Amino acid sequence: MKKVIIIGASSGIGADLAKVYSNKGWTVGLTGRRLNMLTELQALLPKPSFVKQMDVSRPDEARQQLAELVDEMGSMDVIIINAGIGHVKTDWQHEVQVIDTNATGFAALANWAFQYFMENGGGQIAGTSSIAALIGMRQSIAYSATKAFISSYMQGLRHRSINKNLNISVTDIRPGFVKTPMHEKSGKLPWMVDSEKAARQIYNGIKSKTNILYVSKRWRLIAWLIRLLPNWLYYKS
């Protein structure tokens, strides 16, 4: 039975991914800050699952907890690093929370997972960045910057894997608007999909070992347009 660990499984995309993987016959490892929500989710899963409370903004502790979880599960085939936060506030107190979670926390766990797969014959790392990784946004500067960091970090891991002929695939998940608690107060947003649909698309994309996965797929067109958008036009928007 294959084994997946989902970092940030308490709610939203992470929780729905856990359900998809468990229904497909996978053993699932669940991590998140809210232990009660993890145990409630665990009770819904049809296949064996493991729970580990984790705060990725504490990277040294999170790396140790990941090691413990892998040991408890016996092995790991896929890790999905989905934990992340976002703020529209741009004061330093809020920005550093975003940086600690989205950038430092992500890198700490992706680094550990890559070393693990190097030593154990390969595997797959999937990380949730965002369509926001493609352009700096005045409304949430640290958020878009850290999502760009995640995409660049995964590109570097993919390059290292290919260069050293390692059996490690890396999938950069770039969602657009997904109906999750993060967007519950955002009102109607373009091309928004529910988290269950997003989770199914992500499962299929990871299974296919897609390098860059847009959710939903139509956001690939927006990504192409963003690259063509002149700066002067963007700054006036």
N, C-alpha and C positions, 0 to 999 in steps of 0.2 A: 504494500500500500504506500503510495507516494505521500510526502509530507510537505506542507506549506506553513510558513509562519507569517502572520499578518501583523505588522506593527501599526497600531492605531486602529483597533477593531471594535472600539466601544460603541460606535454609532456610524450612521451614514454609509459611505462607500465601503469602508472596512468591514462593517458588520454584514452588509449584503454580500461582499466577497466571501466571507466565512461561510455563509449559507450555501452559496454556489459551489464552493470547493467541497464542502461536506456532502452535499447532495450528489456530487460527481464521484464520491468514494474516497476522497483524500482525508488523511489525518490532518487536523488543523491546530496550529498554535496561535493563541490569541493574546495580544498585549494591549495595554492601555492604562491610563491613569485611574479610571473609575472601575474599581474591582467589582462592584455590585452589578454594573452593566455587562461586564465580561461574563460573570457567572450566569446571569440571566440569558445571555446569548448562548452560552455553552449548553444550557438545558434544552435549547431548541435544535441543536445539531444532531443529525442521525448517526454520524460516525464519530470515532474517538477524537477527543479534543483536549487541549492542555491550556491552562491559563497562567499568565505571569503579569503581575502589576508592574508597570514601567512608566517612567517619566523621561522622555527622550531629551528633555532640556538638562538633564543630569547625565552627561554622556558616559562618564566612567562607570557609574552605577548601571546604566542601560546596557553597556557592553557586557558587563558581568551577568546581568539578568538574561541577556540573549544567550550567552554561553550556557547558563544553567538550564534554560528552556530547551535548547538543542540537546543537551545531555539527557534531560528528562524524556524527550521524544525519541531519542536514539539516533536521530540524523535529521537532515533538512535537505530538501530538493529545490525548493523555491522560497525566497523571502520577498515579501511585498512591503516596502517601507512607505506607509501611507499616512503616518502621523504628521500633523501640521496645524498651524494656527494662522489667523489673519486679523489685522486691525486696520481700520481706516485712520486711526489716530497716528500722528507722526511725532509725538514727543518721544524722547529717548527711552523712557521707562517701558513704553509699549513696543518700540522698535527692537529693543534688545531681547525682549521675550520672543519675538518672531525670529530673530537671528539665532538665538540659542536653540530653539526648537527646529526650525525649518532647515537651517544650514549646518550648525555644529552637530545637532542631534542626528541629522540624516547622515552626514559624513562619518560620524563615529560608528554607526551601525553598518553602513555600506562597506566601510573599510574592513570591519570585522568579518562580515559575510564573504567578502572577496577572498580574504586570507583563508577562511574556512573551506571555501570551494576549491581553492588552489591545492589545499592539503588533502582533499577528499574526492578528487576526481572530477569535479565540475558541478555545475548547478546553474541557477538563474536568479538574478537580482532584478526586481522591478521596483521602480520608485515613482511616486506621484509628484510630478512637478505641476505645470499648469499652462494653459494658453497665455497666462500672464507672464510666463518666462520670456516671451518674445519681445517685450517692450517695457520700458520703465514707466510706471504709472504714478502720476502725482497724487492720486487718491490713496494709494497704499504702497509707498516707496519700498519699504523693507520687504513687504510680501513679494512684489514682483522681482526684486533683486535676489531674494533667497530662492525663489523658484528658478531663476536663471542659473543660480549656483548649482542647484540640484541637477538641472539638465546638463550643464557643462561637466559636472563631476561624473555623471553616468557616461557621458561621451568619452571621458578619459579612461574610465574603467573598461569600456568596450574596446577602446584602442589598445589598452594594455593586454587584454585577453587575446585579441587578434594577433598582436605583435609577438606575443610569447606562445602562440598556438595553444591556448588554454581552452578547455571545454566549459567556458562560462559565458552565458548570454546575458545581455543587459537590455531591459525594456524601459524606456522613458514614457510614462503615462502622462498625457497632457489633456486633462479635462477642460471643457469649457464650463458652462453653467450647469451644475448638477443640484438637484433638489435635496439638500442636506441641511442640518442645523445651521451651518455657516451662512446659508443664503435664505433662511426662513423669514428674515425681515426685509429682504431685498425687493419684494414685489415681483411682478412679471418681468422676466429676463429673456432675451432672445435665445432660441434653440435650447432651452432648458430641458434636460431629461431627468427622469426619476433615478434614484440611486440603484434600484434593482436593475433597470436597463443598463445603466453604466457598468454595474458589476458584471453582467453577462458579457458585455463587449470587452471589458478588461480581461476576464477569464479567457475568452477566445483569442485575444491578442497576445496574452502571455503564452498560451498553449502554442501559438504559431511562431513564438519567439520574434515577434515584431520589434524592430529597433525603436521606432517612435510611434506611439499609439495615441491618436486623437479621439476624444470622447465628447460628443459623438463625432462620427467620421467627417461630417461636413465642416468641422472646424479646421480641417486641413486647408480648405480654401481660404479661410480667414488668415491662417498663418502665412499663406503665400501672399496675400494682399498686404499684410503688415510689413513684410520684407520690402515691398515695392513703395510703401507710403513715404513720401518725402517728409523730412523733419518739420519743415515750415507748416505743412498742412496738419501734421499731428499736434504741434504745439498750439495751433489755433482751435483745435477741437475741444 
